[in-house]
């Protein structure tokens, strides 16, 4: 097996979130699901920390990490929406940053003068991801906290969308 074909430990940890997403759907009970959310959140921290500490960052890992985060979050949020833990409006607010950045990514790939711009994780986006995971936990173990957390996600999403847009605009100008 070539070095490029091998999966690094951080990449394997990122991919574990896909298994955790499937488990979230299959496992009944708020406590078990809360444990899955906490494990997914911890794995998100751990894969990045290991990659930086061991200096084994890669383009594949830079792509896998946010994709597996989004898949886990989307599966968990959709499951909770279908079970009535979130309203449709709350669900859309939780996904607003992800929808906006996906549209931004597609636009950047279509517009010729934006194509060379690289997308990288930014602090406001990490804050929103953390708030999404905390909101998932709250929906499972402290439903009274969901509404204020949804507001925090909305504010964070606006911040992240503006930050990503400004970063893209500045990168384009270079």
N, C-alpha and C positions, 0 to 999 in steps of 0.2 A: 504494500500500500504506500503511495507517495505521501510526502509530508503534507501536501495541499489537500489530499483526500482525508487525512486524519482529522478527527474532531478534537479540538482542544477542550480542556476541562471547562473553561468559561462558556464555550459554545454548547457543550453538553448540558450545563446548568441552565442556560437560556432555553434550550429545547425541552427541558423538563417542565416548563410552564405549559407546554402543549398537553402533556399528560395530566398536569394539574387541572387544566381547563376541562378535559374530558371527565376527570374525577368529580369536578364541581357539579356537573350535570347529573352524574350517576349517583352521587352520595347524598342521601337524605340527611336532614338535620342541620340546624344552624351552627352548632358547635363544630361539627366536622367540616362544614364549609368555611367557617371562620378560620379554622386551622389551615385549610387549603389556601385561603387568601393570604394569611400570614406567611405561609411557606413560599407562595409566589412572590410576595413582597421581599422577603429575605433573599430569595434566589436572584431577584433583580439587583439588589445591592451586591451580593456575593460575586456574581459573574463579572461585573465591572471592576470590583475591587481586585479580584484575582488577575484579571487581564492586565490591569495597570501594574500591579505589584510584581507579577512575573514577566512583565513586558511581552505579553503574547496577544496584543491587540491585533485585530485583522479586519479587513473590509467585510469579510463574512460575518464576524462577530458584531461589527458595527451595524450590520443589517439585521441579523438574527435577534439581537436584544430588543430593539423596539418593536419588531414584528411579533415576537412571542409575548411581549408585554400587552400589546394591543389585542392579540387573539385571546389571551386569558381574560383581560378586562371586558372585552366584547361578549365573550361567552358567559361570564359571570353576570354582567349587567343584563344581558338578554334573558337569561334564566330567571333573574329576580324580577324583571319586567313582566315576563309571562306568568310568574307566580303572584304578581300583585304587590311586590315590595317597592317597586318604583312606578310612578306614573309615566306616561309617554313623554310628558314635558321634562320630567326629571332625567329620564333616559337620554333624551336629546341634549340636554345641558351637559350631562356627563360625557357625552361623545363629541361635543361641539369643537373642542380643540383638535381632536383626531380627524374629524371631518374636514375642518379648515386646513390642517396641515397636509392631508391627503390631496385635497384640491390644489393647494399651493405647490406640492411636489409635482403633480401632473402638469400644471401650468408651466412650471419651471422646465420640464422636459420637452414641452411643445414649443415654447418661445425660444428661438435660436440664441439670443443674447443672454439667456439665463441658464442654458444647458451646462456650461462648465462649473456652475456654482455647486459646491458640495453642501449637503445637508448634514448638520451635526446636532447632537443633543445639546440643548441649552438649559440653563437653570430654571427659567419659568416653566418649561415643559416638564422638567423633573418634578417641580412642585405640583403641577397638575396631576401627574401620574401618581404621586404620593397621596394627594387628596382623593383621587379616584379609589385607590385601594382602601384608604381610611373610610370612605363612604360605603364601600362594599362591606367592610367589617361592621360599620354602624347599622347598616340595613339588616345584618344578621343578628347582632347582639345588643344594639342600643338604638332602636328605630326612632326614638325621639330626637336623636342627633342628625338624622338624615337631612332635614330641611336646612338647618344652618350650614351643613357641609355642602349641600347642593349650591347654596349661595356662594360659598368659598370656592367651589369648583368653577362656577360661572365667572367670578372675578378673576381667578387664576387663568382661566381659559382665554379671557379677553387679553390679559397681560401677555400670555404666551403667544397668542396669535399676532398681536402687535409686535412683540419682540422678534418672532420669526420673520415677519414681513419686513421689518426694518433691517434685520441681519441679511436677508436675501437682497434687499435693495442696495445695501452698502457693499455686499460682495459683488454685485453686478457692476457697481461703479469702479471697481479695481481693475 
